[in-house]
Amino acid sequence: MANLRVDGEIVPINEFVSRMLAGMISGAVLSLKGVREDWERIEIEIRRA
């Protein structure tokens, strides 16, 4: 399950988008060295420069 926040505000997303985001992000993260397959939570912070 994925949640999306922009500037602290929750942006509603439907189940399809939630699963799509979760799958893309977890797949990318799992391909990195040092990430265990039994992870529980992934947090990403993006700031505009």
C-alpha positions in Angstrom: 0.0 0.0 0.0 1.3 3.5 -0.8 0.3 6.9 0.5 1.2 10.1 -1.2 1.8 13.4 0.6 2.7 16.7 -1.0 3.8 19.5 1.3 2.4 17.5 4.2 -1.1 17.2 2.7 -2.4 13.7 1.8 -3.2 13.4 -1.9 -6.0 10.8 -2.4 -5.0 8.0 -4.8 -7.0 5.0 -5.8 -6.0 1.4 -5.1 -4.6 0.9 -8.7 -2.3 3.9 -8.4 -1.3 2.8 -4.8 -0.3 -0.7 -6.0 1.4 0.7 -9.0 3.5 3.1 -7.0 4.3 0.6 -4.3 5.4 -2.0 -6.9 7.6 0.4 -8.9 9.3 1.8 -5.8 9.8 -1.5 -4.0 11.1 -3.1 -7.2 13.7 -0.4 -7.7 14.7 -0.4 -4.0 15.1 -4.1 -3.9 17.5 -4.0 -6.8 19.9 -1.9 -4.6 22.8 -3.6 -2.7 22.3 -3.8 1.0 18.5 -3.8 1.0 17.0 -6.8 2.7 14.1 -8.6 1.0 12.2 -8.5 4.4 12.0 -4.7 4.5 9.0 -3.3 6.3 8.8 0.4 5.3 10.3 2.5 2.5 10.4 6.3 2.9 11.3 8.7 0.1 11.7 12.4 0.4 12.0 14.6 -2.7 12.6 18.3 -2.4 12.5 20.8 -5.2 15.8 22.6 -5.6 
